[in-house]
Amino acid sequence: MTGKTHLIIGAAIGALAVVVHSPDMEDSLLYIGVAAFSALAPDLDGPSMLSSKLTKLSKRIRELALWGGILYLAITAYLYFSGQPLSPIWAGGSIAAILAGLVMKQGAIRNAIVSAVGLYLIYHGYIHGMIWLIGLGVFVVWAPWLKHRGMTHTVWMLPVWLWLGWGLEEQLKAPGLGITAMLGYLSHLVADTLTPSGVKWLSPLVKKSFKLRW
């Protein structure tokens, strides 16, 4: 399923939760936002709507490292041939930047940026005593490095996401927010089960991909 499809399904779940739990407009944005984010969260294990902008940013970083290194190397060569003092730090740094630009993968850069966001969430959660936010931060740090449709696409993540949702529910005093978050996450797995690749719901215990034709 595409990111837009997951987003629409998640938003619909959030809208239904609003009808059940709170007709207030401000609360409606909360329920819809949480459900929509939850419906997209499993795809943090690969390029997705949540990280598409970071994919473009990682490409720019890689290009900057490569061409910046070439520029620095050219300046270093000019200084050398013109008889001016040569800094070994500049020379070594330019070569290192070129090698980094050639070796680095855009996916790895994107993953590192996503993980940095997760580390910020962990720090913020620790400072303010929000255990659920620390848990979310750990998920955001961990998920990008996993194989796509791996652990984030399993039944084992549902109680974890429910616990995170409950933490936010307790903090904001928003009844049903935990269940809403879990249902948003569940909707992603169900939707992906309808695709040809299916979902390994019970991985790593069972490697079989479960698929439903419709």
C-alpha positions in Angstrom: 0.0 0.0 0.0 1.1 3.6 -0.6 1.8 6.0 2.1 -1.2 8.1 1.1 -3.5 5.1 1.4 -2.2 4.3 4.9 -2.6 8.0 5.8 -6.2 8.1 4.7 -7.1 4.9 6.5 -5.4 6.2 9.7 -7.2 9.5 9.5 -10.5 7.7 9.0 -9.8 5.6 12.2 -9.1 8.9 14.0 -12.3 10.5 12.8 -14.3 7.5 14.0 -12.5 7.7 17.4 -13.6 11.4 17.6 -17.2 10.3 17.1 -17.0 7.8 19.8 -14.9 9.7 22.4 -14.9 13.4 21.8 -16.8 15.8 19.5 -14.5 18.7 20.5 -12.7 20.2 17.5 -9.3 20.5 19.2 -9.5 16.9 20.4 -10.5 15.8 16.9 -7.2 17.0 15.5 -5.4 15.0 18.3 -7.2 11.7 17.6 -6.9 12.0 13.8 -3.2 13.1 14.1 -2.3 10.2 16.4 -4.1 7.6 14.3 -2.7 8.9 11.0 0.9 8.9 12.4 0.4 5.4 13.9 -0.8 4.2 10.5 2.4 5.5 8.9 4.8 4.5 11.7 5.5 0.8 10.6 7.1 2.2 7.4 9.8 4.0 9.4 11.8 0.8 8.5 12.3 2.2 5.0 11.6 5.2 2.7 8.1 6.4 3.5 5.9 9.5 3.7 7.5 10.2 7.1 11.0 10.2 5.8 10.6 11.2 2.1 12.0 14.7 2.8 14.9 13.2 4.7 15.7 11.0 1.6 16.1 14.2 -0.4 18.2 15.8 2.4 20.4 12.7 2.6 21.1 13.0 -1.1 22.1 16.6 -0.7 24.4 15.7 2.2 26.1 13.0 0.2 26.6 15.4 -2.8 27.9 18.1 -0.5 30.5 15.8 1.0 31.7 14.6 -2.4 31.8 18.0 -4.2 33.0 19.8 -1.1 35.9 17.3 -0.8 36.8 17.8 -4.4 36.8 21.6 -3.9 38.9 21.4 -0.8 41.3 19.1 -2.6 41.6 21.5 -5.5 42.3 24.4 -3.1 45.0 22.2 -1.4 46.6 21.4 -4.7 46.7 25.0 -5.7 48.4 26.0 -2.4 50.9 23.2 -2.9 51.9 24.1 -6.5 52.0 27.8 -5.7 54.5 27.1 -2.9 52.3 28.2 -0.1 52.1 26.4 3.3 50.1 23.2 3.0 47.9 22.1 5.9 47.9 18.3 6.3 44.5 18.6 8.1 42.9 20.3 5.0 44.5 17.7 2.7 43.4 14.7 4.8 40.0 16.2 5.4 39.3 16.8 1.7 40.3 13.2 0.8 38.1 11.9 3.7 35.2 14.0 2.5 35.6 12.6 -1.1 35.7 9.0 0.2 32.7 9.6 2.4 30.7 11.0 -0.5 31.6 8.0 -2.6 31.0 5.4 0.1 28.0 6.8 2.0 24.6 5.5 1.0 21.7 7.9 0.9 19.7 5.3 2.9 22.3 5.2 5.7 22.3 9.0 5.9 18.5 9.1 6.0 18.5 6.5 8.7 21.0 8.4 10.8 18.8 11.6 10.6 15.7 9.7 11.6 17.6 8.1 14.5 18.9 11.6 15.6 15.2 12.6 15.8 14.6 9.5 18.0 17.5 10.5 20.3 16.0 13.9 20.7 12.7 12.3 21.7 14.5 10.1 24.2 16.2 13.1 25.7 13.1 15.2 25.8 11.1 12.3 27.4 13.9 11.8 30.0 14.0 15.5 30.9 10.3 15.7 31.4 9.7 12.3 32.9 7.6 11.0 30.0 8.3 7.3 29.7 6.0 6.8 26.7 8.0 9.5 24.8 11.3 7.7 25.7 9.7 4.5 24.3 8.7 6.3 21.1 12.2 7.7 20.8 13.7 4.2 21.1 11.3 3.0 18.3 12.3 5.9 16.0 16.0 5.2 16.7 15.7 1.5 16.0 13.2 1.2 13.2 15.1 2.8 10.3 17.9 0.2 10.5 15.5 -2.8 10.2 14.7 -4.7 7.1 11.5 -3.4 5.4 8.4 -5.2 6.5 10.4 -6.8 9.3 9.8 -6.4 13.0 7.8 -3.2 12.7 5.3 -5.2 10.6 4.6 -7.9 13.2 1.9 -8.5 15.8 4.4 -8.1 18.5 4.5 -4.3 17.9 0.8 -3.9 18.6 1.0 -4.1 22.4 4.1 -1.9 22.3 2.2 0.8 20.3 -0.8 0.4 22.6 1.5 1.1 25.6 2.9 4.2 23.9 -0.6 5.4 23.2 -1.8 4.8 26.7 1.1 6.9 28.0 0.0 9.8 25.8 -3.6 9.2 26.8 -2.7 9.4 30.5 -0.7 12.6 29.9 -3.4 14.4 27.9 -6.4 12.8 29.6 -7.8 11.8 26.3 -10.0 8.7 26.7 -9.5 6.0 24.0 -6.3 7.5 22.6 -4.3 4.4 23.3 -6.7 2.1 21.5 -6.9 4.7 18.6 -3.1 4.6 18.2 -3.0 0.8 18.2 -5.8 0.6 15.7 -4.0 3.0 13.4 -0.9 0.9 13.6 -3.0 -2.3 13.1 -4.6 -0.8 10.0 -1.2 -0.5 8.3 -0.5 -4.2 8.9 -3.9 -5.3 7.6 -3.6 -3.1 4.5 -0.2 -4.5 3.7 -1.6 -8.0 4.1 -3.7 -7.2 1.1 -0.7 -6.6 -1.1 1.2 -9.4 -3.1 4.2 -9.3 -0.7 2.0 -9.8 2.4 3.1 -9.3 6.0 5.2 -11.7 8.2 2.8 -11.1 11.2 4.6 -13.7 13.5 8.2 -13.0 12.5 10.8 -14.1 13.7 8.9 -17.1 15.1 7.2 -17.8 11.8 8.8 -16.6 8.5 5.7 -17.1 6.4 4.2 -14.0 4.8 0.4 -13.8 5.3 -1.5 -12.5 2.3 -5.2 -11.9 1.7 -6.6 -11.6 -1.8 -9.4 -9.2 -2.5 
